[in-house]
Amino acid sequence: RKARIAALLLLAFLGAGAAGQAPARLKGALSVEKGFRVLRLHGTPREMGYAHGHLLAAEILEGFETYVVFSPVVGGPKNYEARIVPMVRRQMVFLPEHEQEIEGLFEGIKGALGDRNRVPSLNRPIELIDLKVLNTYGDWYQFACSSFSAWGGMTPDGETITARNFDFLPSPVLERGQMLMAYAPADPARKR
C-alpha cells in the first residue's frame, strides 16, 4: 500500500465555516487519550485532508516555518523560494487521492485561519506548494529518515507494506506535534 500523505507534523479537510470555527460536518476530531494526542479522520481524501488542516492549522504553519524554512538544509526564506520550491515542483509527483488530500489540507488551513494564514518569514500566506514541500521533506532531504518496503512473498498476503521512521533531530515543534493519526476512508476498497 502507498504511504499516506501526512504532514507531519503536521501533518493535515469539507466546506469551511467562518475562520476559526469548525464546519458543522467536519470529518475528523482531535482528542487526548491516555496522555496521547489522537487525530481521527474519516471520509474522502479531500474531507480527511480538510479536517486535518482545519484542526491543526496553526501547528502546521509553525512547523513549516520553523522546521522547513529555517532548517539548516534549506537555509532560510530566500533559499527556500529559489531552490527548494522549484525542485519540489519538478521532482515530486502525487497520486490523485494524495493530491486531493493535500488540497483539502490547504483548504482546511485557510478555513481555520482566515486572514491569520501567514508565513511571516515568506511574507505571504501558505500555498499548496508549501504543503507539498512539507510532506516530501524526508524525500528531498535524504539524510534523516529510515524506511522499508516489502511485497509479494515477503508479506502474509502479498500486498505491499511500507513504513518510515521520522528520524530527524529533536525539535520542540516536532515533539509537541507528535500524535497518532487514524484514517477511516469512505471508499470501502481503501479501508484496512
N, C-alpha and C positions, 0 to 999 in steps of 0.2 A: 504494500500500500504506500501511497505517496505521503510524505510528511506534510502535516498541516501547516499553513501559514500561522504563525503565532508571534507576534511581536513580543515579543518578549519581555518582554517587559510588559509586558508590552503586549506583544503584547499582542487585536484588538479586536448590532447593527440593523431600520424599518420606518421610515417617515417620522421625522422628529417633531416634537412639540416645541415650545418656546425654549430658547437657550437656557441650559442648566436644569431643565425639567425633563424627567424621563417620559417618553411617549407611553400612552396607556397600554400598548401591547408590545412592550419591549421583550424581545426573545432571549432574555438572559437575566441572571442575578449574580451579585457578588455578596458572599457571606463569609463568616469566620466560623469554622467548625473545629473544635478541639485545638484551638490556637493556630490553625492554618487557614489562610485565605483560599477560598474556592470560587472560581468563576465558572458558572454553568451557562452554557449556550445551547440553544435549540432553534431549529428552523432551517431555512435555505442558507446557502453560504453567505448571501448578502445580509440576511436577517441576523445571522450569528455575528458577522463582522460588524454590523451596526451596533448591536448590543455591546460587543467588546469595546468598540470605540467610545460609545456613549458612557459606559460605566467606568472606563479607565482613562478618559481623555487627558486630564491634567498630568497623570503619571506617564502617559505615552509621550507627551510633549517634553516633559522634564527629562525622561530617559533618552529621548532622541537627541536633545541638545547637549546634555552633559556627557552621555556615553558615546555618541557618534560624532557630532560636530566637533567637540573638543577632545576627542580621543587622540592619543599620540600618533596613531597611524593615519588619521585624517589631517590633523594639523590646523584646525580652525576653519572659520566660515569661508574664507577665500578659496582655500584648497578644496573644501567640500564642494563648492559650486563649480570650480574649474576642473577638478579631477574625478571626484567620486561620482557625482550625478551623471556626467556623460558616460562613465564606464558602466554604471548600472543600467542606464538606458540601452547601451549597446549589447551587453552581455547577459542580462538576466531575463528569462522568459518564464511566465507564469501560466499554469494550466487554467482553462476558463473558470473553473469553480474557485480557484485561488484568486484569480483576478476579481471575481465577483465579491469574494470575502474581503479583500483588501479595499475595494471600492466602498463596501459597506462600512468598514472600519473608518475610512476617511469621512464619510457622511456622518457617522456617529460622533466623531470628534467635533466636526463643525456644528452638529446639532446640540451637543452638550455645552460647548464653549462659546458659541456665537462670536461676538467681537473680541473675546479674550483668546481666540485661536491664533496666537502669535508665537513665532520663534524669535525671541529678541536678538540673538546673535546674527540671524539672517535678515532681520528687519522685514519680515513678511509672515503671512500665515503658513502653516504647514501645508504641503502639497502632496498629492498622491505619490509622486516620485520619492519624497522623503520617507514615506512608509515602506516603499519598496526597498530603499536603501537600508532602512532599519531591519526589515525582515530578511535581508540577504547578507547582513553584516558578517556572519560566520562563514559565508561562502567566499566573499571577496577579500576578507581579512583572514587568510587561511591558516593562521598560526594558533588559534585559541580554542578550537572545538575538536572533539574526537567523536567519531561516528562509526556505525557499521550498517550493513545491509545484508540480508540473506534471502534466498528464494529457492524454488524448486525442491530438491531432495533435502535441503538444509533446514526446511521448516516443516512442521507437522502436516500442514495442509497444502504445501507447495506455493502458497501465496507469499508475496514479498513483505518483509518486515524491515523497518528502518528505525534506528534510534540515534539520538545525538545528545551528547553532553555539552552543555554550555559552559566550557571550562575557562572562561575569561577571568582576568584578575579581579580581586574583590573590589566592589564599589558600593557605596551606600545606596545609590539609586537602584542597583540591581538587587541588593539584599532586601531592601524594602519592597521591591516589586515581585518577590517570589510568591508563587501561588500554584495551586492545582487547577488545571483547566479541563472541564468535562464537556465534550461535544455530543449533541444528540441531533444528527442531521435529519431533516424532514424526509429525504429520499430514502425509502426502505433499503435500497440497494447499497447505500453508503453507511448503513448502521453496522457497528461492530459488536 
